[in-house]
Amino acid sequence: MNDILQSLFPNSSSTPPPLFTEGSYWRDLVALHGRLVTIDDVAPLQLCGKIRMKLMEEEAVLTDSREDGHFFFQTRAIVGRGYLTLDEEGKVKTFFTYAYEIQSANTEIPPTPTSIGMGLSGDAFRLSLPPNGTSQVMHNVVIVGAGQAGLSLSARLKKAGIEGVLVVDKNSRVGDNWRHRYDSLHLHDPRNACSMPFTPMPDHYPKFVHKDDVADYLESYAQELSLPVQLNTSVLPNGATFDDTSQLWTINVSRASSEPYVLTSRHLVIAIGLSGFPRRPAFAGADKFTGKILHSSDFTGLESPPNNVVVVGSNTSAHDIAQALFEKGANVTMVQRSHTTVISLDSHAGLLMEAFNGGGPTASASPEANESISPEDLLDLEIAAFHSNTYNRLAELR
């Protein structure tokens, strides 16, 4: 592994580059491209060349590597980490790189042009609107969505000393995206796997946290860290546009108490989650159905459910809703199109979350190697290789 890694980095060796297998791919999370990039549609030799060229362009320096495939590197802008896997013939199968942190020398970004109505030094929840006659507010970073991702990024940027950050959210309170969900919702991952940077979830929370506690945690997180959150703010249908000449985003937003206006920002982050848009398929005869048809996002709980209920789907929300209806006395039928792997919460915590609990995919590595890494760094390394091994093991349990 070490020889392969050293042959890829321009500073490490003149060794010939490694061979990549057919179907190999490279996933880069911001480290070398400044965005999320997957390259999986080129021949193996071309992929190797692209990786070496990009590492050279970014002046990447390999600072450490492990025999289990994990490695550390730096560029002018970031401190990065990565992981690679080999096939049975010793050819590179997957190459993964991600930005771990911003280089300390690059935490200051150029001064923002005239900042209008930002109010960053005041109450984080009462950012002022543009004064009369002003149509734009300038920022360095605008984050859409005050959920886990948006708040975590805002906290990271604040710690890095980056100013001019604004988080906008359409809800009236931080955490409402959890409060408005169905009453029986609990996290399906253990509490210690769901904490955010700098401020962990309270120890008195149960192992599997209720959705209202998650909401309160998010709200207190934003308050305690004084994050610049502007609530009751929606991005308009005409959305945002990027100007190639000025290298600025214009974001059209509105608040209930004001006329629509424009935010201008050097960077725009969309942090609204993977499942924010309900999909409501059309069913033949639905217009003649006399009962109630609900999407899971509209379900908050029924005190007196009908005698017979059909739940279409078999993922976590479907099971939660089916159980809640059953406990209220309904006769529930679940409809699904493929098999489901069913495991207990304890098995889930022990198997899926073992990377968070100190086991993880690299537990078989030599004790000497693990002892040289801090617990926090070891955790990050394990997560990088975590999912593929885990789901292969889950499949074997079926």
N, C-alpha and C positions, 0 to 999 in steps of 0.2 A: 504493500500500500504506500509506504513512504517513498519508494523509488518512483512509483507512478505519479504521485502528487508532485514530487520535485521536478519531474520531467515536463509538467504542465506549466509551472510558474517560471517566468523568465529569469528570476534572480537566483534560482536554486540549482540548476544543473544544465549541462549540455547533452544530457542523455536523450536519445531519440524519443519522440512522443509515444504514448501508449496506444494500443489498439482499442478501438471502440467496437462493440458488437452491433449487429443489425437490430434496429428498433431502439437503440439507446437514445437518451434525451437529456437535456439540461434545463433545470428549473432555477431561475434566478429571482430572488425576492429583493429587489431594489439595490442589491450590493454593487452590481457592475453596470446595470442599465438605467438605474434611477427609477425603475418601475417594475411591475411583475411581468416576467417574460418566460415563456416556455418554447424551447426549440426542439422539435421532434420530427421535423419533416425534411431532414437532410441526410446524406450518406454519412456513415461513421467517420470517414476521413475528413469530410467537411466539418462535421460537428467538432472534432478535435481541433481543427484549425480555427474555428470560430472562438472556441474557449481560449486557446492560447493567444489569439489576436486581441481579444477583449481584455484578458489579464495584462497584456503588454500595454495596451492603450491606457488602461487605468493605473499603470505602474503598480500593479498588485505585487505584494511581497509575502511569500509564505513564511509565517512565523513559527508554526508548530504543526505537527501531524501525528496521527496515531495509527497503529496497525489495524485498528478496527474500522478505518475509513474516515474518521472525523479529522478535520483540519481547521487551522486558524490562519487568517491572512489580514493584511491591511492595504488600503489604498490611500490616496491623498485625502479622501473625504470621509471614509468610514473604517470601522473595525468590523471585519467580516468573519463568518464561520461557514462551514460547509460539511458535506458528507458525500461519499461516493460508494457505489456498490459494484461488485464484479460478478460476471457469470462464471459458470463452471470451468471455462477455459482461461480465466484470468483476464478477460477483456472487460473494459469499463461498460457498465450497463446503465447506471444513472449517475448524474453529477448534479449536486444541489448546492447552491450558494445563497447566503442571505446576509443582510446588513444587521449587525448586532447593535452597534451604537455609532453615533457621529463622532468623528475625530475631535478631540478637545480643541484643537486649533481652528476648527471650522464650525464652531457652535454659534458664532456671530454671523448674521446675514446682513447684507447692506441695509442702511437706514431706509425705513419706509417713507415714501413721499407723504406729504401732509396728511396726517392721520385725523380724520374727522369723526368726532362722536364715538370714539372707541371706548372710553371710560374704563380701561383695563385696570387702573389703580383703585377703582371704586368697587361697589357691590357687584360681584360677578354675575348676579342675576338681574341687574338693572343697567345693562349697557345702553347708552343713550343713542337715540336715532339722529340722523343728520339734521342739522338746523334748517330752518325755513330757507327755501331757495336752493338747497343742496340736494343733488340727486344721487351722489355716490359716496361710498365709504371705502377707504383704502385699507387693505390688510396684507400681511405677508402670507398667511395661511387661513383659509376658510374650510371648516370641517362641517359637513352636513350630516347630522345625526349625533345625539347625545346619549348613545348607548355605551356598551362596554368598549367597543373599538374607538369611537370618537373621543370618549373621555380619557381612555388610556393614552391615545396619541397626544391629546392636549397636555396631559400631565408630563409625558416624555419631552415634549417640545419646551414646556416651561422649565423643566429641570436642565435642559440643554442651554437655557438662556435665550431662546428664540422668542422675540416679542411680536406683537401684531397678529396674534392668533385669535380667531373667533369660532366658536362652536354654535351652530344654529340648529334648533329642533322645533318641530311643529307642535309638540305637546305643551301643556301649561305647567307641568312639573317634570323635573328630571326623574326618570324611572317610570313614567306613565306607560311606556311601551310594555312594561311588565305588569303594572297595576291593572291594566284594562284586559288582561287575559283571563282565561277561565279559572274559576276559584280553586280547583284541585291541583293546579300546576305546581310542581316542584322541580328543581333542577335534577337531572338524571346523572350528573357527575358530582363527585364529592366536593364539599365546600373548599377544601384546600387546593383543588384544581381550578377553581373559578375566581380566585382573588385577582385583583388588578394591581399594577405596579405601585409600590410605595405604601399602600394602605390595605392590608389583608382584611378579609371578611372577619367580623367579630367571632371570638372563640365560643360565645354562647349560642351562636347559630347552630342548628342541627346539622347532621352530616349531609342530608339532602335538603337544601334550603327552599322554603316556600317562596313563591313569586313576589309576595308583598315585601318579604325581607330583602329580596334581591333589589326591588325598587327603592327601598329605604337606603340600602347600601350605596346604590348609585348616586342618590341624592346627597347623602352625607359625604361621599367621596368628592363630588364636585364642590361642595361647600367648604370642606376641610382644606382642600388644596387650592381654593379660590380660583377655580377654573373659569375662563371667560365664556360663559354659556348665555346665549340669547334665546329665550323661549318664545312660544307662540309665533314662530317665524317659519314660513313655508316657502320653498322654492317654487316659483310659478311655472306653469306648463311650458313656457318658452325657455325655461331652464337657464343654462349657462353656455357661453361661447368663449373661445380662446382666440386672441388676436396674435397672429404670428409676428407682426411687426413690433408691437409693444411688449410681447411675451407676458400678457396679463389676461386673467379671466374676468369676465363680467357675469355676475350672478344676479338674476332677477328674483327678488324676494318680496314678501308682503307680511304684514302683521295686522292683527285684527283691529288695532287702534290707530293705524296709519295708512297713508297711501303707499302703493307699491314703490319700491326704490331699488337701487342697484348697489351691490357690493362689488368692489374691484379687488382682486387678489393675485399675488404672484403664483400661488399654489391652491389647488382645490382638491379636497379629499371627500369622496362619497363613502360614508360609513353608516349606511342604512340597513345593513345586514343582508343575509342571503335569502330570507323568506318574507320580505316585507310586502310582497304583492300577491294577494290571494288569487288563485286560479279557480274559476268557477266554470266547470265544463257544462255544456248544454246537454240535457237529457231529453230524449223523445218522450213526450207525454207529461213533461214537468208542469206545463201550463194547466193540465187537468188534475194534477195531484192536489188533494184537499188538505193535506197535512203541511207541516212546516219544513222548509229546506234551508239548512244553515251551513255556511262554511265554518271550518274550525276556528277561524279568526273572529267569528261573530259569536261563538259560544262562550258564555260566562257561567253557565250552570242553570239547571232547571229544577225548581223546587218540586214541581209535579210534572214529570215527563210523561209523554204518552206511553201506552202499554207496550207498543212495539216500535223499536228504533233500529234503523240500519245505519251503520257507520262504514263509509267507503274509504278504504285505506288501512294501513297497518303499521304506520310509523308511531313515534312517541305520542304525538297529539291524539291520534286515533285511539291508542290504548288508554291514555288518560281519560279521554271523554267517554269511552265505552265503560270504563270502570266506574266513573262518576255516575253515569246513567244507571248502571246495574245496581249500585248502592242505593239509588233512589227508587228502586223497584221496577225498572223498565226491563223488558225482554229485549236484549241487544243481539243483533247479528252483525258480524264484521265481514266485509267483502274485500278480498285482496286478490291480486293477479299473480303473485309468486310466493315462494316459500319465505318464511321469516325465521331467523335465528333467535331463539328465546333463551335468555340467561337471566339469572337473578341479579338484583342490585348488588349483592355482595360479590358475586362473580365478576360483574361489570367493574366494580371498584378495584378488585384485585388484579384483573387482567388488563382491561382497557386503561386504567389509571395508574398502573404500576410505575410508569415513568415519573409520575408526580410523587410517588411514595417511596422512591429510592431504589427500586429494582431496575426495571427498564431493559431495553434490548442489549445494552452494553454490560449487563451484570456479569456476563461470562468472561469479560476482558480481564487481563491480569490485575490483581489487587494493586501492584506497584503503579500501574498506569492510572487507576482510579484514584489512588491516594495523592497523586500529583495534581489533581484537579479539585477545585473547591466544590462543595455540594451544589451551589447555584450554577456553576459552569457545567458540571456533570449533568444536571437536569436539562439544560439547554441542548447539550449534545445528544442526550437520549431521545428527546422529543423529535429531533431532526430525522432520526431513523425509525421512529416509533410506529407509525401507522401501518406500513406495509407488513412488518413482522406480526403485528397484533391481529390484523384482519386475516392473515393467512392462518394463524392459530385458531381464530374464531371459526373459520371455514372447516377446519379439521374437527371441530366439536360437533358439527351438524350431523 
